[in-house]
């Protein structure tokens, strides 16, 4: 394995810098690690990681009453509007 290299990237736009910092905060990693992860992924050399959509904290938290209420308020989405399908 080659020794790690240091790179400097110049003339980064303010928008890109803000977006990278926001992504680092979202991931809870350093800006350096975030940039390395994003570059590796873009180049297809990243190690496969498990996809996390952030919803795992909600899994299994509904009660039977929560489900009933959800089905009640979203029931209209199950109805087919014949007028729209003509």
N, C-alpha and C positions, 0 to 999 in steps of 0.2 A: 504494500500500500504506500502511496506517495505521501509525503509530509503535507499537512494542511497548508493551504495558501491563503493569503490575505488579499482581498480585492477591495478596490475603492470604486464606487459608482458616483460619477459627477453629474451635475445638472439634473437632479431629480426634481420634478415639478412639485409645487406645493400640494396639489391635489393627490399625487401619488404618495408623497410623504405622509399626508394625513390618513390616507386609506391604509397604508402599511401599518401605521401606529394604531389605528382603530382595529385592524385585524389582529395585531399582536395583543391588544387588550382583550379582544373577544376570545382569543385562544388561551390567554393567560401565560404567554411565553414572551421571551425577550424579542425586541425588534430584529436582532441578528438571527435568532433561531427561526423566526417567522419568515424572513426573507430567504433563508437557506431552504426551509421546507417548501415554500412556494416555488422557488427555482427548480428544486429537485422534482417536484410534482409536474411542473410545466415541461420539463425535459424528459419525463418518463423514467427517472432513475430513483424515484422515491421508493421506500419500502412500503409494502401494502399495509395500510392501517384500516382498522375497522371504522366504517362510516358511523358517525354519530349525528343524528339530526336534532339533538337537544331535547327530545321529547321523553326520554327515558324516566325523567323525574316525575312525569305524569302517569306513567304506566301503572295500572292497578290501583289507582287512587279513587276511582268512582265507586259510589255505593249503588245499590239497586235502585234507590230513589233518584240518584243523579241520572242514571240511564233512562229511567222512565220520563223524567223531565226533558232530557235531551231529545228523546224520540217524540215527545209531545210537541216541542217547539220546532222540530225539523220535519215533522210529518208532511207538511205541504210540499217538500222537495221530492217526495215519493210519488206525488200525483202527476199524471200525464195530462198536459193541456192539449186536448184534441185540436183546438183552434190553431195552435202553433205548428202542428204537424200536417197541416193541409196544404 
